[in-house]
Amino acid sequence: MKLSTRRVTVVAALLAVLALASAGFASAAAPAAPRHTAQAKTRTHSAAKDVRCPHGHNRATGQAIYSDVQFPDTLAPDQTSQASTQETLDSMFDGLIGYNTRAQMYPDLLTQIPSVKNGGISKDGKTYVFRFKHGMVWSNGTEITSKDLAFGLKIDQDKASGPYCDAGCNVISRIDTPSKYTAVLHLKHVDAAFLGAGHYPEIWPTTWPGAWTNAHEAALKLWQTPSFNFESSTYPTDGPYQVVNFVNNDRITLAANPHYNIMSCGPKVKTLLFSAYTDNTAMIAAAARHETNVTQDYTLASAGQLKSNHAFKTMINPGFVIEHLELNQDRIYNGKPNPLANPKARLALALTVDKTLVLQSALNVSKATAKSVVAYPFLVSTPRFKQPYADTKLTGQWDPIAHKYVRSGSAKGIADARKLLRAAGYPNGFTVDFQTTTAPTTRVAEQAAICQNWTRINVACTMLHTPSTKLFGQWDTGGTLDHGQFQVALFALLGGADPDPLKEDFMSRFIDRNQSVHSPINQNYAGIHDSVINNAFSKSAATLSGSVRARYYAIAQTRVDQNADWILLYYRPVIATSDGHIKNVSDVPTQFGPEWNTWAWHQ
């Protein structure tokens, strides 16, 4: 990969973030489930209190086209967990805090990042002062004030939102608004991940004509009403662009928001156009013909083809992206006992996958490249890029027969996998329903290679290929993962520097099919019920000690490996292209693509 110096820069930044976290009050992260209150944007912008534009807005001209091989399932920010949707939401919403190309926090709606030094955090870590920039407005011209944050807390505490506060803002006891531009957040107890993991609430206008006049009405619209989809300019947004046309599975047109003044006096590009392609080959060809200016969401399989094409610039950076398998642990699947409810059966599958060979075959990369990104802990740990709290000692798959970690796919691993299947009551193996997306095509290749591995222990696959809008769809739309309609699922997960948001993927209270009120925060698709994991995530957040957090996250990572709750496959870099038509395009480790700063793009 090209950007080895970039990798070192990012690691250094994250180590600095970790040092802050161990001091108790800051660590950079982006939530696992996209939240418009924590957009991954960057800026070297001054923290001026008044953001009005005395000389008028920028004169926006021209068009920028950006693309992916997956189309958004919805543009309602509280009804989606799909990564390709976030690419467009980045241009529609600003948040309290943003994250730059080094995963460092910067103030977006706020004038400064709260700290003990600037008086924004009390010495006991239980009071935060958020100071808002003056003169910011919603897309209908209504001013954004501290009361919108207090209103957001009421929405996120409402049952109709999940409640969303179960993901973090339940640590808040109350929000005071002593002035229009000041909010004081009082915590019940210290929360090491409060800023870094975005445990503050969403921010929404206190009223929106024709939609809500109180928090419960807002919660119902934002979280439970699919038709409230943000697919036009009539919805409440505060970002640089508004949607003016939405053609499902084809294109999205966004126009410059005439009221936008948060990070600039309006964007400089007049129109953004999202154009979807059927596969990476078609998207790369279009980029080479300059039919699209920015492309993204590639795997390593495309790296060689991209770098050899000089019609555009290829950006390859490390990121918090994990390609993995989730194993459904429900006791009953399709009316029959589910073999994967037994941890011995799951471990047999995990011990059999030769990850290096799978990556070499499916991604067409060298053995050295494959080995450099093979994953075991669920926090990113590669030779050149390590996520804070990643357990660097966890370098293999737990083998309960050998009582040690072994390389998955090794002769020892396969032999013991067969013994585990016999002990689980499946001496002749079994068949699993294996789900993955229809794009990128490399994922289908990964699936085929993994299933070929499993034939060595007489486990067969029914290989199912589902569009991303269906696989990641929410409960009301019959989402495959939400409803547990899989035994094995292969997909990528995007996290952040702070591991806390991953609790939504592992803690038992986030299993959506067990809830009466359904919410995108419930992403424990595997149906993991484990008191050790629950306790580890709870204890790691309720401390200001970096060493204590590291100990609890190590417990969680070990537990996931030893129970084969997930099978980690590899750590995906963030890969995107730009043809030079648009300037200020760069990607970030907290996103799949580079749309984090479209307000700063220009021709």
C-alpha positions in Angstrom: 0.0 0.0 0.0 1.1 3.5 -0.8 0.5 5.4 2.4 2.9 3.8 4.9 3.8 7.2 6.3 0.1 8.0 6.7 -0.3 4.9 8.8 2.4 6.0 11.2 0.8 9.4 11.4 -2.6 7.9 12.3 -1.1 5.6 14.9 0.7 8.4 16.6 -2.5 10.4 16.7 -4.4 7.5 18.2 -1.8 7.0 20.8 -2.2 10.6 21.7 -5.9 10.1 22.0 -5.4 7.1 24.2 -3.2 9.1 26.5 -6.1 11.6 26.8 -8.5 8.8 27.5 -6.3 7.4 30.3 -6.4 10.9 31.8 -10.1 10.5 31.8 -11.7 12.9 29.4 -11.3 12.4 25.7 -10.9 9.7 23.1 -11.8 10.0 19.4 -14.3 7.7 18.0 -17.3 7.4 15.7 -20.3 5.4 16.8 -20.7 2.0 15.3 -24.2 3.0 14.3 -24.1 6.3 12.4 -25.4 9.2 14.4 -25.7 12.7 12.9 -24.6 14.1 16.3 -21.1 12.6 15.7 -20.4 13.0 12.1 -16.9 12.2 10.9 -15.9 15.7 9.6 -12.7 17.6 10.0 -11.8 21.3 10.1 -8.9 23.6 11.0 -11.6 26.2 11.5 -11.3 28.9 14.2 -13.7 28.4 17.1 -15.4 31.8 16.6 -18.6 32.2 18.6 -20.5 34.0 15.9 -20.8 32.2 12.6 -23.0 34.6 10.7 -21.8 35.6 7.3 -21.5 39.4 7.2 -20.4 39.4 3.5 -22.9 36.9 2.3 -22.7 33.3 1.4 -20.2 31.7 -1.0 -21.3 31.6 -4.7 -21.7 27.8 -5.2 -21.0 26.5 -8.8 -20.7 23.3 -10.6 -21.4 19.7 -9.6 -19.6 16.8 -7.8 -20.5 13.2 -8.4 -19.8 10.6 -5.8 -20.5 6.8 -6.0 -20.7 3.5 -4.3 -21.9 0.0 -5.3 -24.5 0.0 -2.5 -27.5 2.3 -2.5 -28.8 3.9 0.8 -31.7 2.0 2.4 -33.2 5.3 3.7 -31.9 8.8 4.5 -33.6 8.9 7.9 -30.6 9.1 10.2 -32.3 7.3 13.0 -33.7 4.5 10.9 -30.5 3.2 9.3 -27.2 1.4 10.2 -26.0 1.1 6.6 -22.5 2.5 5.9 -23.3 3.7 2.3 -26.2 5.8 3.7 -23.7 7.6 5.9 -21.9 8.9 2.8 -24.9 11.1 2.0 -25.9 11.8 5.6 -22.5 13.4 6.0 -23.5 16.2 3.7 -27.0 16.6 5.2 -26.0 16.9 8.9 -23.5 18.6 11.1 -23.0 17.4 14.7 -21.7 18.8 18.0 -18.3 17.3 17.5 -16.5 16.1 14.4 -13.5 13.8 13.7 -10.6 14.6 11.3 -8.3 12.4 9.2 -6.3 11.5 12.3 -9.4 10.5 14.3 -9.0 13.6 16.4 -12.0 15.6 17.7 -12.7 19.1 16.6 -15.7 21.4 17.5 -18.5 21.5 14.9 -21.7 23.0 16.3 -19.7 23.8 19.4 -17.1 26.6 19.9 -14.6 24.2 21.6 -14.1 20.7 22.7 -14.9 20.6 26.4 -11.9 19.9 28.7 -10.9 20.4 32.3 -8.4 23.1 31.2 -10.9 25.2 29.4 -13.6 24.8 32.0 -15.8 22.6 29.9 -15.4 19.5 32.2 -15.6 19.6 35.9 -12.6 18.1 37.9 -14.7 15.2 39.0 -15.7 14.4 35.4 -19.4 14.6 36.0 -20.3 17.9 34.5 -19.8 19.0 30.8 -20.4 22.5 29.4 -21.3 22.7 25.7 -21.0 26.2 24.3 -22.7 26.6 20.9 -21.6 28.9 18.1 -23.9 31.9 17.6 -26.1 32.3 14.6 -26.3 28.7 13.3 -29.7 27.8 11.8 -31.7 24.7 10.8 -32.6 24.2 7.2 -35.8 26.3 7.6 -33.9 29.3 9.0 -34.7 28.6 12.7 -31.8 29.3 15.0 -30.0 26.3 16.6 -29.8 26.8 20.4 -29.0 24.9 23.5 -32.7 24.0 24.0 -32.5 21.8 20.9 -29.9 19.7 22.7 -32.2 19.4 25.8 -35.1 18.5 23.5 -32.9 15.9 21.8 -32.4 14.2 25.2 -36.1 13.9 25.7 -36.4 12.3 22.3 -33.6 9.9 23.0 -35.2 9.0 26.4 -38.5 8.2 24.7 -39.4 4.6 24.3 -40.2 5.2 20.6 -36.5 5.8 20.0 -35.5 2.4 21.5 -34.8 4.3 23.8 -31.7 5.5 22.1 -30.2 6.6 25.4 -29.6 3.0 26.2 -26.6 3.4 23.9 -25.0 6.0 26.1 -27.0 9.2 27.0 -28.7 7.4 29.9 -25.6 8.5 31.9 -27.1 12.1 31.8 -29.2 13.0 34.8 -30.3 16.4 33.3 -29.3 19.2 30.9 -29.5 22.8 32.1 -29.7 25.6 29.5 -28.6 28.8 31.4 -28.4 30.7 28.1 -29.4 30.3 24.4 -25.8 29.2 23.6 -24.9 27.2 26.7 -25.9 23.7 27.8 -24.7 22.1 31.0 -24.9 18.3 31.0 -24.9 16.6 34.4 -23.8 13.0 34.5 -24.9 10.4 37.0 -21.4 9.0 37.2 -18.1 9.4 35.3 -18.1 8.1 31.7 -14.7 7.7 30.0 -16.4 7.5 26.6 -18.8 10.4 26.9 -17.2 12.6 24.3 -15.3 10.1 22.2 -18.2 7.7 21.8 -20.8 10.4 21.4 -22.8 9.6 24.6 -24.4 13.1 24.5 -27.9 13.1 22.9 -28.9 14.0 19.4 -29.9 17.6 18.6 -33.2 18.4 16.9 -35.4 21.5 16.6 -37.9 21.7 19.3 -40.7 22.0 16.8 -41.0 21.1 13.1 -44.1 22.2 11.1 -46.3 19.3 10.2 -44.1 16.8 12.0 -43.9 17.4 15.8 -44.6 19.8 18.6 -43.3 17.6 21.4 -40.6 15.0 22.1 -42.8 11.9 21.8 -44.2 13.0 18.4 -40.6 13.7 17.3 -39.4 10.2 18.5 -42.3 8.6 16.6 -41.5 10.4 13.4 -37.7 10.1 13.6 -37.4 6.5 14.7 -40.7 4.7 13.9 -42.1 6.3 10.7 -40.4 4.9 7.5 -42.2 7.5 5.4 -40.4 10.2 7.3 -37.4 9.5 5.2 -35.5 12.8 4.6 -35.7 12.3 0.8 -36.5 15.9 0.1 -35.6 19.4 1.4 -38.7 19.6 3.7 -37.0 17.8 6.5 -35.0 19.3 9.5 -31.3 19.3 8.6 -28.3 21.5 9.5 -25.6 20.3 7.0 -24.2 22.0 3.9 -26.6 20.2 1.5 -30.3 19.3 1.2 -31.8 16.5 -0.9 -33.8 17.8 -3.8 -34.3 14.5 -5.8 -34.2 10.8 -4.7 -34.6 8.0 -7.3 -34.4 4.7 -5.4 -31.5 2.4 -6.4 -30.3 5.0 -9.0 -29.3 8.5 -7.8 -29.7 11.2 -5.2 -29.4 14.9 -6.0 -28.4 17.4 -3.3 -28.4 21.2 -3.6 -26.4 23.6 -1.5 -28.3 24.6 1.7 -28.9 28.3 1.4 -28.9 28.7 5.2 -25.7 26.8 6.0 -23.1 28.8 7.9 -21.6 26.4 10.4 -18.2 25.4 9.0 -18.2 27.9 6.1 -20.4 30.6 4.6 -22.1 28.0 2.5 -20.6 25.2 0.3 -18.7 26.1 -2.9 -20.0 23.2 -5.0 -23.6 23.9 -6.1 -24.8 20.3 -6.6 -23.8 16.9 -5.3 -25.0 13.8 -7.1 -24.8 10.3 -5.7 -24.7 7.7 -8.5 -24.7 4.0 -7.8 -23.0 1.3 -9.8 -23.7 -2.4 -10.1 -20.1 -3.5 -9.1 -16.6 -2.2 -8.5 -15.5 -2.9 -12.1 -18.2 -0.7 -13.5 -17.5 2.0 -10.9 -13.7 2.0 -11.6 -14.4 2.3 -15.3 -16.7 5.2 -14.8 -14.1 6.9 -12.6 -11.5 6.5 -15.3 -13.9 8.1 -17.8 -14.5 11.0 -15.2 -18.2 10.1 -15.1 -17.9 10.1 -11.4 -15.5 12.2 -9.3 -15.3 10.3 -6.1 -15.6 6.5 -5.5 -15.3 4.5 -2.3 -16.0 1.4 -0.2 -13.5 -0.8 -2.0 -11.8 -3.9 -0.6 -8.1 -4.9 -1.0 -9.1 -6.9 -4.1 -9.4 -3.6 -6.0 -6.2 -2.0 -4.7 -3.9 -3.2 -7.6 -6.4 -2.2 -10.3 -7.0 1.2 -8.7 -3.3 2.1 -8.2 -2.4 1.1 -11.8 -5.0 3.6 -13.2 -3.7 7.1 -13.5 -7.0 8.7 -14.4 -7.6 9.3 -10.7 -5.9 9.4 -7.3 -6.2 6.3 -5.1 -6.3 6.9 -1.3 -5.6 3.9 0.9 -5.5 4.5 4.6 -6.0 2.4 7.7 -9.4 2.4 9.3 -11.6 1.0 12.0 -13.2 -1.5 9.6 -13.6 -5.2 10.4 -14.6 -7.8 7.9 -16.1 -10.6 10.0 -18.6 -13.4 10.3 -21.5 -13.3 12.8 -22.8 -16.7 14.0 -26.5 -16.8 15.0 -26.8 -18.2 18.5 -30.6 -18.5 18.7 -31.5 -22.0 20.0 -34.1 -22.5 17.3 -33.5 -21.6 13.6 -36.3 -22.1 11.0 -38.2 -24.3 13.5 -35.3 -26.6 14.2 -32.4 -26.8 16.8 -29.6 -24.5 15.7 -26.2 -26.1 15.8 -24.5 -22.7 16.3 -26.2 -22.3 19.6 -23.5 -24.7 20.8 -20.1 -22.9 21.3 -18.2 -26.1 20.4 -19.8 -26.1 17.0 -18.9 -22.4 16.6 -15.4 -23.0 17.6 -15.1 -25.9 15.1 -16.0 -23.4 12.3 -13.6 -20.8 13.6 -10.7 -23.3 13.9 -11.2 -24.5 10.4 -11.0 -21.1 8.5 -7.6 -20.6 7.0 -7.8 -16.8 7.0 -4.6 -16.1 5.1 -5.6 -18.5 2.3 -9.1 -17.2 2.2 -7.8 -13.6 1.7 -5.2 -14.6 -0.9 -7.9 -16.4 -2.9 -10.8 -14.0 -2.5 -8.9 -10.7 -2.6 -6.1 -11.8 -4.9 -3.4 -10.4 -2.6 0.0 -11.8 -1.6 0.5 -14.0 1.4 2.4 -11.2 3.1 -0.4 -8.7 2.6 -3.0 -11.2 3.7 -1.0 -12.0 6.9 -0.6 -8.3 7.7 -4.4 -7.8 8.0 -5.7 -11.1 9.3 -7.9 -10.4 12.3 -8.4 -12.1 15.7 -9.3 -9.5 18.3 -12.4 -7.4 17.4 -10.3 -4.2 18.0 -8.0 -3.4 15.1 -4.5 -4.8 15.6 -2.1 -4.9 12.6 1.7 -4.6 12.6 1.5 -0.9 11.7 -1.9 0.3 13.0 -3.4 -0.5 16.4 -6.7 0.6 17.9 -6.6 1.8 21.5 -7.2 -1.1 23.9 -6.6 -3.8 21.2 -5.3 -7.0 22.7 -2.1 -7.4 20.8 -1.5 -10.8 22.6 -4.5 -12.3 21.0 -3.0 -13.7 17.8 -4.8 -16.9 17.2 -8.1 -18.8 17.7 -8.7 -20.4 21.0 -8.6 -24.2 20.9 -10.2 -25.7 24.1 -8.8 -29.1 23.4 -5.2 -27.9 23.0 -5.9 -25.3 25.8 -4.1 -22.6 23.8 -4.5 -20.3 20.9 -3.6 -21.8 17.5 -3.6 -20.5 13.9 -7.0 -21.2 12.5 -6.9 -23.5 9.4 -3.8 -25.3 10.7 -3.7 -29.1 10.8 -4.0 -29.0 14.6 -7.0 -26.6 14.4 -8.8 -28.8 11.9 -8.2 -32.0 13.8 -9.5 -30.5 17.0 -12.4 -28.9 15.1 -13.6 -32.4 14.2 -13.3 -33.5 17.8 -15.4 -30.5 18.9 -18.1 -31.3 16.3 -18.3 -34.9 17.7 -18.5 -33.5 21.3 -21.3 -31.1 20.2 -23.3 -34.0 18.8 -22.5 -33.4 15.1 -20.0 -36.1 14.1 -21.2 -36.0 10.5 -21.3 -32.2 10.3 -24.3 -30.0 9.4 -25.5 -27.4 6.9 -25.7 -23.7 7.6 -27.5 -20.8 5.8 -24.7 -18.4 5.0 -25.8 -14.8 4.1 -23.8 -12.0 2.6 -24.4 -9.0 0.4 -24.6 -9.0 -3.4 -21.9 -6.3 -3.6 -19.0 -6.1 -3.5 -18.4 -9.3 -5.5 -15.3 -10.0 -3.5 -17.6 -10.8 -0.6 -19.2 -13.6 -2.5 -15.6 -14.9 -3.2 -14.8 -14.7 0.5 -18.0 -16.6 1.2 -17.1 -19.4 -1.3 -13.6 -19.7 0.0 -14.8 -20.0 3.6 -17.4 -22.6 2.7 -14.7 -24.6 0.9 -12.7 -24.6 4.1 -15.6 -26.0 6.1 -16.0 -29.0 3.8 -12.9 -30.3 5.6 -15.1 -30.9 8.7 -18.3 -31.9 6.7 -20.0 -28.6 7.2 -21.9 -27.5 4.1 -23.2 -24.0 3.2 -26.4 -22.8 1.6 -24.8 -19.7 0.1 -27.4 -16.8 0.1 -26.8 -13.4 -1.5 -28.9 -10.6 -0.4 -29.0 -6.9 -1.3 -27.6 -4.7 1.4 -30.9 -2.8 1.8 -32.5 -6.2 2.8 -29.6 -7.6 4.8 -29.1 -4.5 6.9 -32.8 -3.4 6.7 -34.5 -2.4 10.0 -37.1 -4.5 11.8 -40.2 -3.0 10.1 -38.7 -3.6 6.6 -37.9 -7.3 7.4 -34.2 -6.8 7.7 -32.4 -10.2 7.5 -29.9 -9.5 10.4 -32.4 -7.9 12.7 -34.8 -10.8 12.4 -32.1 -13.4 12.8 -32.8 -14.9 9.4 -29.3 -16.3 9.0 -26.9 -18.8 10.7 -23.7 -17.2 9.3 -23.5 -13.6 8.0 -20.5 -12.0 6.4 -20.2 -8.2 6.4 -18.0 -5.3 7.5 -18.4 -3.3 10.6 -17.2 0.3 11.0 -16.2 1.4 14.4 -14.1 4.2 16.0 -11.1 4.7 18.1 -13.1 4.3 21.3 -14.5 0.7 21.6 -17.6 1.7 23.6 -20.1 1.8 20.7 -19.3 -1.9 20.0 -21.4 -2.7 23.1 -24.4 -2.4 20.7 -23.0 -5.4 18.8 -22.2 -7.6 21.8 -24.3 -6.8 24.9 -27.5 -8.8 25.4 -29.8 -5.8 25.8 -29.1 -4.9 22.1 -30.7 -8.0 20.5 -33.5 -6.4 18.4 -35.5 -9.5 17.9 -35.9 -9.7 21.7 -37.2 -6.2 22.1 -40.8 -4.9 21.9 -39.6 -1.5 20.6 -37.2 -1.9 17.7 -34.3 0.5 17.1 -31.1 0.7 14.9 -29.0 0.8 18.0 -29.8 -2.9 18.5 -27.0 -4.5 16.5 -26.3 -7.7 18.4 -27.4 -9.7 15.4 -25.7 -12.8 16.6 -27.9 -12.9 19.7 -25.0 -13.1 22.1 -26.1 -13.6 25.8 -22.9 -13.4 27.9 -22.8 -11.8 31.4 -18.9 -11.6 31.2 -19.1 -9.5 28.0 -22.0 -7.4 29.4 -20.0 -6.7 32.6 -16.8 -5.9 30.7 -18.4 -3.2 28.5 -20.2 -1.7 31.5 -17.1 -1.5 33.7 -14.9 -0.2 30.9 -17.0 2.9 30.5 -17.5 3.6 34.2 -13.9 4.5 34.9 -11.4 7.2 34.2 -8.5 4.8 34.3 -7.0 3.8 30.9 -5.4 0.7 32.5 -8.7 -0.5 33.9 -10.5 0.1 30.6 -7.7 -1.9 28.8 -8.2 -4.8 31.3 -11.9 -5.0 30.7 -11.7 -4.7 26.9 -9.1 -7.5 27.0 -11.6 -9.6 28.9 -14.3 -8.9 26.2 -11.9 -9.6 23.3 -10.7 -12.9 24.9 -14.3 -14.0 25.6 -15.5 -13.4 22.0 -12.6 -15.4 20.7 -12.9 -18.3 23.2 -16.7 -18.6 22.5 -16.4 -17.9 18.8 -19.2 -15.4 19.0 -17.7 -13.8 15.9 -15.1 -15.1 13.4 -12.9 -12.1 12.7 -11.6 -12.3 9.1 -9.5 -9.2 8.4 -9.1 -5.5 9.0 -10.1 -3.5 5.9 -8.3 -0.3 5.0 -10.3 2.7 3.9 -10.0 2.9 0.1 -11.4 5.7 -2.1 -10.6 7.6 -5.3 -10.7 11.2 -6.5 -10.2 12.3 -10.1 -9.0 15.8 -9.2 -12.1 17.6 -10.5 -12.9 18.4 -6.9 -10.3 19.6 -4.4 -10.1 18.9 -0.6 -11.2 15.3 -1.0 -9.6 12.9 1.5 -10.8 9.9 3.6 -10.9 9.3 7.3 -10.4 6.1 9.4 -13.9 6.5 10.9 -15.7 6.3 7.6 -15.9 4.2 4.4 -15.6 7.2 2.2 -14.5 10.9 2.0 -17.7 12.8 2.2 -17.0 14.1 5.7 -16.2 17.7 4.5 -18.2 18.3 1.4 -18.8 21.9 2.6 -15.1 22.5 1.9 -15.0 20.8 -1.5 -14.5 23.1 -4.5 -13.6 22.8 -8.2 
